[in-house]
Amino acid sequence: MSKLLNTLLIVGGMTISGYAGALLHAQAQAQTASKPHAPVGERAPSRAQQLMGDIAPKLAELTDEVLFADVWERPELSKRDRSLVTVAALIALNRPDQLRSHMALARTNGVTETEMVEVITHLAFYAGWPSGVSAVGIARDVFKKN
């Protein structure tokens, strides 16, 4: 796959409102239940397939095979670091729908509440006060659930 397509998928994965964050969290849980190397017809439907496979089957496939199976599994960054970068990007882009699930996943991947609050505070100055304030509300909800 071309570098450009991979880059577009990474950026697209972070900006498709309401999907990528929920997909990533669900995908991490579903990988243990699914046989990742089984033929597609024998696998349990991924969260991507459930959420968008009927409308955009290729996007669901790319989400599973490129974003989750390749990008999030690359060894150059830990999942913790990828979560921290993703949370920062979603705060900066003001993507609250995805931020919620990525904050929860970041917690699972080892990012502390203190670190998340520090990222929010730092980004309020670089990405805008409204983005920071919105992120605080989301963090409050995510922290209560944990």
N, C-alpha and C positions, 0 to 999 in steps of 0.2 A: 504494500500500500504506500502511496506517495507521502512524503513528509508534509506536504501542504494539506492533504486530506486528513492526516493524523492531527495536524494543528487545528484545522477547522472543526474536527470532531471534539477535540478537547475544549475549545472555546464554546462550541455549540452545546456540548454537554453541560457546561457551567451556566449557560444562559437560557436553556429551554425551560421556561417558567413552570414550576410545579412538578417536573419530571425527574431530572437527574438526581437531585438529593434523595427523593423518596426511592428512586431506583437503586441507588448505591447502597442505601441502608438495607433495603429488602434483598438486594442481590447478595450482600454479605451473609445474610441469614439463610438465604435459599441455596447457596452453594453447597452447604453440607447435605441438604436433602436431595439435590439434583446430582445426576451423574454427568460431570462436565465433559467427559470425552465420549459419551454415548451419542449415537446418531440423534439428530435433532428431533425426530419423531418419537424417540424413546425418553427424552428428557421431560421433567416436569416443566411447565411453562415458567419462564423467568418473570420477574416483576415488570421488566420492560415489555415483554410479550403481553402480559396482562393489561398494562396501562395503555399501550399504544399499538400493539401488534395488529389489531383489526383495521386500524386507520393507516398506519405507517409501518408496515412490516419490515422494510429495509432499515428504517431508523432504529427500530427495536433490535434488529440483528446487529447493527453497528454498535449500538449501546452495549449489548452483551459481549460481542466478540472483540471490539476495539477498546471501548472505554473501560469496561470492567475486567475483561480477560487479559488485556495488554497494558494499557496506561496505568491503571491502579496497581498492577502487579510488577511493574518495573522496579528493579532493585536499587536504582540510583537514589531514590528517596524512600524513606520508611512510610508506612501508612499513616503514622502519626504526623509526619511532616506534610504529607499530601493533604491530610485533613486540615491542618493549620493553614496551608496555602489556599485551600478551597474555601474555607470559612472567610478568610481575609478577602478573597476575590468576590465572594457573594455579598459581603458587607459593602465593599467598594462599589459594586454594581447595583446595590440596593435591590437584591433579589430575595425578599423575605420568605417566599414560598419554599424555596430550596434551602435557605439558611437554617431553618428549624431542623430539618432532618440531617443536614451536614453537621450542625452543632452536636446533635445526639450521637452521630457517628464519631465525631472528633473525641467525644468523651470516651466512647468505647475504644478508640485508638490511642488513648492515653493523654489527651490534652486536658489539663486541669481547668476548673472553673476560673481560677485566678488568672491563668494564662489567657483564657478566652476573653475575660473582662479587660485585660491589658491590651489585647489586640483591638477590641472595640474602641477603647479610649484612644489608642494610637491612631487608628484609622479615622476617628472623628475629625482629626485635624487635617488629614490628607484626602479623605473621601467625602467629607461634609458632615456637618453636625446632624442633619436629619437622618442620614444613614446610620450614624452611631447611635442616636436615640432609638431608632427603630430596632436596631440589633440588641439593645439593652432589654427591650420588652420581650423579644424572642428568647434571649438568654434566660430571662427570669422564668419563662414557661418551661424551657428545656431543663433548667436546673431543678425546678420543682418536681419534675417527673422522675428525676434520678435519685 
